[in-house]
């Protein structure tokens, strides 16, 4: 960014951004699209495909419910800026609602955008999510820096990348926009819809059918009477049907076979799971490949959530914190430990080893289990054996045994 652009970016964005926000507050033009994270093909698919809806709901709800904290060299801090970010990032939403919207946008459009409003000192003031269909990333010719064009009611607003939170799926070379998972799944969804429509048509077309067999001694008049009687019976969907001697009536079995439909659903389900990089068991596939729920959650956290969480953390750390704060050791972080705690037996084994090996205090265990700290010795580290404090001189351990040995030496 050249000197003129820096001056423009420093002086005018407040006016421009406030114009956008004022439109939103006044429920005028901006309100017509503010907060709409998807529409068109994305919205239509999300509303009609239960598998995609399930995955998008799982990812957005899981991410927005994770503990999000601010740290300084591993010590949690909660200041005025963090309070504003968590509870009043904009007049209508909390941070978890914004993250939920960003994740829904990311998993439908491929991109999630939120504008950072700053005060006169450049500090954080508001965070406003944008409709991704109204945002276009652009590279400025002279500086080669990334800007975002936001379109609203025929007008265009330009914001520097330092003022825009942008989370996305992977992008192709030379492209700053993420690839839409729903657009990628279009052929699979169209095929799945075609199979479902065909299967529904087959089920609706199935009616009861019969075979009438005549003996050789049945004349034409009697045949006509039998057929008329049967037609009346069939038209009235029941009643009394007289079976004449020499006439046999057999029902023709036409059962609907759903095997092809099931195979199609399994293929579509696996493709959706692959695109969103989640275990297919989340879409009701068999879980024979996992020996325990802990193993399943470990895979989900490592392969799916960690890359997503890291992207959000990098965006927040880069654009909501100053360089001075980052060098000082301040950072934002999602806590994934709650997803890896496992069941009661697994947690007990984990905590037992951590406390006895001296790398976790009892109060730290209580904090993970949402219990209040006790303080005192519960906040100190111990090691196994007879559980002496970690700082104790080894020569002072097992004093009784040492005195006994000394007495034996003196007697000899």
C-alpha positions as CSV (number, residue, x, y, z in Angstrom):
1,X,0.0,0.0,0.0
2,X,1.5,3.4,-1.0
3,X,1.5,6.5,1.1
4,X,-1.7,8.0,-0.4
5,X,-3.5,4.7,0.0
6,X,-2.5,4.5,3.6
7,X,-3.8,8.0,4.3
8,X,-7.1,7.1,2.5
9,X,-7.4,3.8,4.4
10,X,-6.7,5.6,7.7
11,X,-9.0,8.6,7.2
12,X,-12.0,7.5,5.1
13,X,-12.9,4.0,6.2
14,X,-14.6,5.3,9.3
15,X,-16.9,7.4,7.3
16,X,-17.5,4.8,4.7
17,X,-18.0,2.0,7.2
18,X,-20.4,4.1,9.3
19,X,-22.4,4.8,6.2
20,X,-22.8,1.1,5.7
21,X,-23.6,0.4,9.3
22,X,-26.1,3.3,9.5
23,X,-27.9,1.9,6.5
24,X,-28.1,-1.4,8.5
25,X,-29.2,0.3,11.7
26,X,-32.0,2.3,9.9
27,X,-33.3,-0.9,8.4
28,X,-32.9,0.7,4.9
29,X,-31.2,-0.8,1.9
30,X,-28.4,-2.7,3.8
31,X,-30.9,-4.6,5.9
32,X,-32.3,-6.3,2.8
33,X,-29.2,-8.5,2.6
34,X,-27.4,-8.1,5.9
35,X,-27.1,-11.4,7.7
36,X,-28.2,-13.5,4.7
37,X,-25.3,-16.0,4.6
38,X,-26.7,-18.0,1.7
39,X,-29.4,-17.9,-1.0
40,X,-30.0,-19.3,-4.5
41,X,-28.4,-22.6,-5.2
42,X,-26.7,-22.8,-1.7
43,X,-30.0,-22.0,0.1
44,X,-32.0,-24.4,-2.1
45,X,-29.6,-27.3,-1.5
46,X,-29.2,-26.6,2.2
47,X,-33.0,-26.7,2.6
48,X,-33.6,-29.8,0.5
49,X,-30.6,-32.0,1.2
50,X,-30.7,-33.4,4.7
51,X,-27.1,-34.8,4.6
52,X,-25.6,-31.4,3.7
53,X,-27.8,-29.7,6.2
54,X,-26.6,-32.1,8.9
55,X,-22.9,-31.6,8.1
56,X,-23.2,-27.8,7.9
57,X,-25.2,-27.7,11.2
58,X,-22.7,-30.0,12.9
59,X,-19.6,-27.9,11.9
60,X,-21.2,-24.5,12.5
61,X,-22.7,-25.5,15.9
62,X,-19.6,-27.3,17.1
63,X,-17.2,-24.4,16.2
64,X,-19.5,-21.7,17.6
65,X,-19.9,-23.6,20.9
66,X,-16.1,-24.1,21.5
67,X,-14.6,-21.9,24.3
68,X,-12.9,-18.9,22.7
69,X,-10.5,-17.1,25.0
70,X,-7.8,-14.5,25.0
71,X,-4.4,-15.4,26.5
72,X,-1.1,-13.7,27.3
73,X,1.7,-16.3,27.5
74,X,-0.7,-19.1,28.6
75,X,-2.5,-16.9,31.2
76,X,-6.1,-16.2,30.4
77,X,-7.1,-12.5,30.3
78,X,-10.5,-10.9,30.1
79,X,-10.4,-7.1,29.5
80,X,-12.8,-4.6,28.1
81,X,-11.9,-5.4,24.5
82,X,-12.6,-9.1,25.1
83,X,-15.9,-8.3,26.8
84,X,-17.0,-6.3,23.8
85,X,-15.8,-8.9,21.3
86,X,-17.6,-11.7,23.2
87,X,-21.0,-10.1,24.0
88,X,-21.5,-7.0,21.9
89,X,-19.4,-7.3,18.7
90,X,-22.4,-5.6,17.0
91,X,-25.8,-4.4,18.3
92,X,-27.6,-7.5,17.3
93,X,-25.3,-10.5,17.8
94,X,-22.8,-12.2,20.1
95,X,-19.5,-13.6,19.0
96,X,-20.8,-17.2,18.9
97,X,-23.6,-16.2,16.6
98,X,-21.2,-14.4,14.3
99,X,-18.9,-17.5,14.2
100,X,-21.9,-19.7,13.4
101,X,-22.9,-17.4,10.5
102,X,-19.4,-17.3,9.2
103,X,-19.1,-21.1,9.3
104,X,-22.4,-21.6,7.6
105,X,-21.3,-19.2,4.9
106,X,-18.0,-20.9,4.6
107,X,-19.6,-24.3,4.2
108,X,-22.2,-23.2,1.6
109,X,-20.7,-20.4,-0.4
110,X,-17.1,-21.4,0.3
111,X,-16.4,-18.0,2.0
112,X,-17.3,-16.2,5.2
113,X,-16.8,-12.4,5.6
114,X,-17.0,-10.1,8.6
115,X,-16.1,-6.4,8.5
116,X,-14.0,-5.0,11.4
117,X,-15.2,-1.6,12.6
118,X,-12.5,0.4,14.4
119,X,-12.5,3.4,16.7
120,X,-10.5,6.6,16.1
121,X,-7.4,5.0,17.6
122,X,-7.7,2.0,15.3
123,X,-8.9,-0.3,18.1
124,X,-11.7,-2.9,17.7
125,X,-15.2,-1.5,17.8
126,X,-17.6,-3.7,15.9
127,X,-17.7,-6.9,13.9
128,X,-20.3,-7.2,11.2
129,X,-20.8,-10.4,9.1
130,X,-21.5,-9.8,5.4
131,X,-23.5,-11.8,2.8
132,X,-20.7,-13.6,0.9
133,X,-22.6,-13.2,-2.4
134,X,-22.1,-9.4,-2.2
135,X,-18.3,-9.5,-1.5
136,X,-15.6,-9.8,-4.1
137,X,-11.8,-10.0,-3.3
138,X,-9.6,-7.7,-5.5
139,X,-5.9,-7.1,-5.9
140,X,-4.9,-3.4,-6.3
141,X,-2.7,-3.0,-9.3
142,X,0.0,-0.8,-7.8
143,X,0.4,-2.1,-4.3
144,X,-0.6,-5.7,-5.2
145,X,-2.5,-5.8,-1.8
146,X,-5.8,-7.5,-1.2
147,X,-9.0,-5.4,-1.0
148,X,-12.6,-6.4,-0.7
149,X,-15.4,-4.8,-2.7
150,X,-18.8,-4.9,-1.0
151,X,-21.8,-4.2,-3.2
152,X,-25.0,-2.8,-1.7
153,X,-28.0,-1.4,-3.6
154,X,-25.9,-0.6,-6.7
155,X,-23.1,1.0,-4.7
156,X,-19.6,-0.4,-4.1
157,X,-17.6,0.0,-0.9
158,X,-13.9,-1.0,-0.7
159,X,-12.2,-2.3,2.4
160,X,-8.6,-3.3,3.0
161,X,-7.9,-6.9,3.9
162,X,-6.7,-5.8,7.4
163,X,-10.3,-4.7,8.1
164,X,-12.0,-7.9,6.8
165,X,-12.2,-11.3,8.5
166,X,-12.2,-13.9,5.7
167,X,-12.5,-17.6,6.3
168,X,-12.8,-20.0,3.4
169,X,-12.4,-23.4,1.9
170,X,-9.4,-24.1,-0.3
171,X,-8.9,-21.8,-3.3
172,X,-7.3,-22.5,-6.7
173,X,-4.1,-20.9,-7.8
174,X,-4.5,-17.1,-8.3
175,X,-7.9,-17.1,-6.7
176,X,-8.7,-15.5,-3.4
177,X,-12.2,-16.9,-3.1
178,X,-12.8,-20.3,-1.6
179,X,-14.4,-23.1,-3.6
180,X,-18.1,-23.7,-2.7
181,X,-18.7,-27.2,-1.4
182,X,-22.3,-27.1,-2.6
183,X,-21.2,-26.1,-6.1
184,X,-18.7,-29.0,-6.1
185,X,-21.4,-31.4,-5.1
186,X,-23.9,-30.2,-7.7
187,X,-23.6,-33.3,-10.0
188,X,-23.9,-35.6,-7.0
189,X,-26.9,-33.8,-5.7
190,X,-28.6,-33.7,-9.2
191,X,-28.0,-37.5,-9.6
192,X,-29.4,-38.1,-6.1
193,X,-32.5,-36.0,-6.9
194,X,-33.0,-37.9,-10.1
195,X,-32.8,-41.3,-8.4
196,X,-35.3,-40.1,-5.7
197,X,-37.7,-38.8,-8.3
198,X,-37.6,-42.0,-10.3
199,X,-38.0,-44.1,-7.2
200,X,-41.0,-42.0,-6.1
201,X,-42.6,-42.3,-9.5
202,X,-42.1,-46.1,-9.4
203,X,-43.7,-46.3,-6.0
204,X,-46.7,-44.2,-7.1
205,X,-47.2,-46.2,-10.2
206,X,-47.4,-49.6,-8.4
207,X,-51.0,-50.9,-8.3
208,X,-52.4,-54.3,-7.6
209,X,-52.5,-56.5,-10.6
210,X,-54.2,-59.9,-11.2
211,X,-54.1,-62.8,-13.6
212,X,-57.4,-64.4,-14.7
213,X,-57.1,-68.0,-15.9
214,X,-60.0,-69.8,-17.7
215,X,-60.5,-73.4,-18.3
216,X,-61.2,-74.6,-21.8
217,X,-64.9,-75.2,-21.0
218,X,-65.6,-71.5,-20.3
219,X,-67.5,-69.9,-23.2
220,X,-67.2,-66.3,-24.4
221,X,-70.4,-65.1,-22.8
222,X,-69.2,-66.3,-19.4
223,X,-65.8,-64.8,-19.9
224,X,-67.3,-61.4,-20.6
225,X,-69.4,-61.7,-17.5
226,X,-66.4,-62.7,-15.3
227,X,-64.3,-59.8,-16.7
228,X,-67.1,-57.3,-16.1
229,X,-67.6,-58.5,-12.5
230,X,-63.8,-58.2,-11.9
231,X,-63.6,-54.7,-13.3
232,X,-66.4,-53.6,-11.0
233,X,-64.7,-55.2,-8.1
234,X,-61.4,-53.5,-9.0
235,X,-63.0,-50.1,-9.7
236,X,-64.7,-50.1,-6.3
237,X,-61.5,-51.2,-4.6
238,X,-63.1,-54.1,-3.0
239,X,-66.5,-55.7,-2.5
240,X,-67.7,-59.2,-3.3
241,X,-66.0,-61.1,-6.1
242,X,-67.5,-64.4,-7.2
243,X,-65.0,-66.9,-8.5
244,X,-66.8,-69.1,-11.0
245,X,-65.9,-72.8,-11.5
246,X,-63.1,-73.1,-14.0
247,X,-61.8,-69.6,-13.3
248,X,-58.6,-69.0,-11.2
249,X,-57.6,-65.5,-10.0
250,X,-54.0,-65.0,-9.0
251,X,-52.5,-61.7,-7.7
252,X,-49.4,-60.5,-9.7
253,X,-46.7,-59.5,-7.2
254,X,-45.1,-56.1,-8.1
255,X,-42.9,-55.2,-5.1
256,X,-40.8,-52.1,-5.0
257,X,-37.1,-52.9,-4.8
258,X,-35.2,-50.1,-3.0
259,X,-31.7,-51.6,-3.4
260,X,-30.6,-49.2,-6.2
261,X,-31.9,-46.2,-4.2
262,X,-29.9,-47.4,-1.1
263,X,-26.7,-47.7,-3.1
264,X,-27.2,-44.3,-4.6
265,X,-27.8,-42.7,-1.2
266,X,-24.6,-44.4,0.2
267,X,-22.5,-43.1,-2.7
268,X,-23.9,-39.5,-2.3
269,X,-23.4,-39.7,1.5
270,X,-19.8,-40.7,1.1
271,X,-19.1,-38.0,-1.4
272,X,-20.6,-35.3,0.9
273,X,-18.5,-36.6,3.8
274,X,-15.4,-36.5,1.6
275,X,-16.0,-33.0,0.4
276,X,-16.6,-31.7,4.0
277,X,-13.7,-33.8,5.3
278,X,-15.8,-35.5,8.1
279,X,-16.1,-39.1,9.1
280,X,-19.0,-40.7,7.1
281,X,-20.3,-42.1,10.4
282,X,-21.7,-38.6,11.1
283,X,-24.1,-39.4,8.2
284,X,-25.2,-42.7,9.7
285,X,-22.7,-44.9,8.0
286,X,-21.4,-47.9,9.9
287,X,-18.6,-47.2,12.4
288,X,-16.8,-50.5,12.2
289,X,-13.5,-48.8,11.6
290,X,-13.5,-47.1,15.0
291,X,-12.9,-49.1,18.2
292,X,-14.2,-46.3,20.4
293,X,-15.9,-42.9,20.4
294,X,-12.7,-41.4,21.6
295,X,-10.9,-42.6,18.5
296,X,-13.7,-41.2,16.3
297,X,-13.6,-37.8,18.0
298,X,-9.8,-37.7,17.8
299,X,-10.0,-38.2,14.1
300,X,-12.7,-35.5,13.8
301,X,-10.7,-33.0,15.8
302,X,-7.3,-33.7,14.1
303,X,-8.5,-34.0,10.5
304,X,-11.5,-31.6,10.4
305,X,-11.7,-29.1,13.2
306,X,-8.0,-28.2,13.8
307,X,-7.4,-26.7,10.3
308,X,-10.7,-24.8,10.6
309,X,-10.0,-23.5,14.1
310,X,-6.4,-22.5,13.1
311,X,-7.8,-20.4,10.2
312,X,-10.1,-18.5,12.6
313,X,-7.4,-18.0,15.2
314,X,-4.9,-16.6,12.6
315,X,-7.5,-14.2,11.3
316,X,-8.5,-12.9,14.7
317,X,-4.9,-12.7,15.9
318,X,-3.7,-10.9,12.8
319,X,-6.6,-8.4,12.4
320,X,-7.9,-7.8,16.0
321,X,-4.5,-7.6,17.8
322,X,-1.8,-5.1,17.2
323,X,1.8,-6.2,16.3
324,X,2.9,-5.0,19.7
325,X,0.3,-7.2,21.5
326,X,1.3,-10.3,19.4
327,X,5.0,-9.7,20.2
328,X,4.1,-9.4,23.9
329,X,2.5,-12.9,23.7
330,X,-1.2,-12.0,23.4
331,X,-3.3,-14.4,21.3
332,X,-6.8,-15.8,20.8
333,X,-7.4,-19.5,21.0
334,X,-10.3,-22.0,20.7
335,X,-10.2,-24.8,23.3
336,X,-10.6,-28.2,21.7
337,X,-9.8,-30.1,24.9
338,X,-13.5,-30.5,25.8
339,X,-14.1,-32.6,22.6
340,X,-11.2,-34.9,23.6
341,X,-12.1,-35.6,27.2
342,X,-13.8,-38.9,26.4
343,X,-16.0,-40.8,28.8
344,X,-15.7,-41.0,32.6
345,X,-13.2,-43.9,32.6
346,X,-11.0,-42.3,30.0
347,X,-11.0,-38.9,31.8
348,X,-10.2,-40.6,35.1
349,X,-7.2,-42.4,33.6
350,X,-6.0,-39.2,32.0
351,X,-6.3,-37.1,35.1
352,X,-4.8,-39.8,37.3
353,X,-1.7,-40.1,35.2
354,X,-1.4,-36.3,34.9
355,X,-1.6,-35.6,38.6
356,X,0.7,-38.5,39.7
357,X,3.3,-37.6,37.0
358,X,3.5,-34.1,38.2
359,X,2.4,-32.1,35.1
360,X,-1.1,-31.2,36.3
361,X,-2.3,-29.9,39.6
362,X,-5.6,-31.0,41.2
363,X,-7.1,-27.5,40.8
364,X,-6.3,-27.7,37.1
365,X,-8.2,-30.9,36.9
366,X,-11.1,-29.3,38.8
367,X,-11.1,-26.4,36.3
368,X,-11.4,-28.8,33.3
369,X,-14.4,-30.4,35.1
370,X,-16.0,-27.0,35.8
371,X,-15.4,-27.3,39.5
372,X,-14.2,-24.4,41.7
373,X,-10.5,-24.4,42.8
374,X,-9.6,-25.4,46.4
375,X,-6.3,-23.6,46.6
376,X,-3.5,-24.5,48.9
377,X,-1.9,-27.8,48.3
378,X,-4.4,-28.5,45.5
379,X,-2.8,-25.9,43.4
380,X,0.7,-27.4,43.7
381,X,2.3,-30.1,41.6
382,X,3.0,-33.6,43.1
383,X,4.8,-36.7,41.8
384,X,4.1,-40.3,42.3
385,X,5.4,-42.4,45.1
386,X,4.0,-41.0,48.3
387,X,3.0,-37.8,46.4
388,X,5.6,-35.4,47.7
389,X,5.6,-31.8,46.5
390,X,7.6,-31.5,43.3
391,X,9.9,-28.8,44.8
392,X,10.8,-31.0,47.9
393,X,14.4,-32.0,48.3
394,X,14.7,-35.7,47.5
395,X,16.9,-36.1,50.6
396,X,13.9,-35.3,52.8
397,X,11.6,-38.0,51.3
398,X,10.8,-41.1,53.2
399,X,12.4,-39.8,56.4
400,X,11.3,-42.8,58.4
401,X,13.2,-45.1,56.2
402,X,16.3,-42.9,56.3
403,X,16.3,-42.8,60.1
404,X,16.0,-46.5,60.2
405,X,19.0,-46.9,57.9
406,X,21.0,-44.5,60.0
407,X,20.2,-46.4,63.2
408,X,21.4,-49.6,61.6
409,X,24.7,-48.0,60.5
410,X,25.3,-46.6,64.0
411,X,24.7,-50.0,65.7
412,X,27.2,-51.6,63.4
